[in-house]
Amino acid sequence: MARNYNYPIMIGKGLKTGIVAGPGERGGADLYIVWLNKVLESGAEFGAEDIEKVKALVHFCDRESLKRTIDVLTTVLLKWEEK
């Protein structure tokens, strides 16, 4: 079976990656991890002209799935700050 992935997807300062999220084309919500065509400050806004290509797409079919993902990431963040 062919696999269509490329791990790891790295997000961090000094990398040419960005995150875009919003309503999905067929309902739900989409979270895109994108390659940028330049390095930007962490947290800087960017436009479509700054995106080279989509690296990954996470589609949330319902609000509960999105909420559970946010909860997991919030837990990771809180534990990270405790160290």
N, C-alpha and C positions, 0 to 999 in steps of 0.2 A: 504494500500500500504506500503510495506517495504521500509525503507529508509536506504541508505548506506552512512552514514557520521558520523563523530565524531568531534564535535566542542567544543571549539575553537582549531585551529591549532596555536600553539604559537611558535614564533621565537624570540630569544633573547639571550643575553649573559648568559653563565652558563647552557644552556639547551642542551640536546643531540639531536639537530636538525640541519639539513644542507639543502642546496638548490643546486640542480644540474639542469642545463638547456642545451639544445642542439637540434639538428634536431630531429624531430619525426620519428618514424619507417615508417609511411605511409605519409610522407610529413609534412609540417607545422613545428611547434616547440613544444617541451615538456618542462615543468617546473616541476620537482619533489621536493617535500618536504619529506625528509627522516629522519628516526630515526638513530642516530649514536650509535655505541657500546661503545663510550667514550665521555667525554666532551673535546672539543677542543677550542683553542683560537678563538675568533670571527674573521672571515676572513681567518682562516687557511685553507689550502688545505687538502683534504682527498681523499682517494681512495675507490674503490669498497669493499675492505676488511674492511673498517671502517663503512660500512652501514649495519645496522641490518635489516631494512625493509623500504618499501615505505609507507609513511603516507598519501600522497595525490599526485595526478597528475593533472596538468592543461595543457590541449592541446590547442594550438593556431592553428586554421585551416588556417589562412591567416595573412599576415604582418600587415594589418590594425588593426586586433583585438589585436595583440601584441603591436603595437604602442599605441593604445588607453589605454591599461592596463598600459603601462609605463607612459603615460601622467597622468593618474589618480594617480599613486603612486608618481610621481614627484611632483604633486600638493600637495599631503598630506605631503610629506617631506618638501617642502618649507614652508608650513603653520606651520608645527611642529617647525621648526627652528625659526620662527618669534616670538614664545611665550616665 
